[in-house]
């Protein structure tokens, strides 16, 4: 999922991916930075026990980012 924000004539992105691991849990990977940068500013990883828990965490992240001005692209 990709979120974008336009601030001070710069465009920032926030990307959220969910992957199932080989052990049956889920990895939530968040990456953010400026759209013009070659590398992301930071990458954050956390794990969830179930798919439902992972989706709840993603929705919480999206609500927080929407309050900061990010808009969903895809």
N, C-alpha and C positions, 0 to 999 in steps of 0.2 A: 504494500500500500504506500502511496506517495502523497505527501502533503507539501504544499508550497506556501511561502509567506513573502510578501513584498514589503520591505521596510527600509527607509532611508535610501531609496533608489537602488537597493541591492535585493537579490532574490535568494531566499534560503530554502532548503529542502529538509524534510524529515521523512526517512524511509523506514517502514516497519515490515519485517518478514517473520513468518512463523514456519519452522521446520520440525518434522518429527525425527527424533534421534533413533539410533539403533536399539536403545534401551527402552523404548516405548514412551518416554516423556517428550516434551515439546520445548524447543529452543525459540525464544523470542529475541530477535536481533534488531536493534534500533541503530540507525546511522543518520547523522545530520551534519550539515555544513553549508557553505555557500555554493551556489550553483556553478560559479565560475572557477572554483578551486579544483585542482586535479585530484586531491585526496579528501576524504571526509574529515571534519573537525574531530569527531569522536564516534566510537562504536560501543554500544552497550549491549551486553548479553545477559539474559536471565532465563531460568527454566521454570516450566509448569508441569505438574504431575499428569494433567489430563487435557484433552482438547478444549473442554468447556472452560477450564481455568485459564488456559492460554487465551481464548477468545475474550474472556472477561477482562483480562489484563490489557489486551490490545484495545478494547473499547474504552477502558479507563484512560489509557495513554492518549487516544484520539480526542476524548472530551477535554483533557487537559491542554492539548495542543490547539484545539479549536478556540479555547478561551484566550490563548496567546496570539491568535490571528492567523493560524495556518488553515488552509483550505484543501480539501481532498481533490486530488487530480485523478487517481485511478485506484 
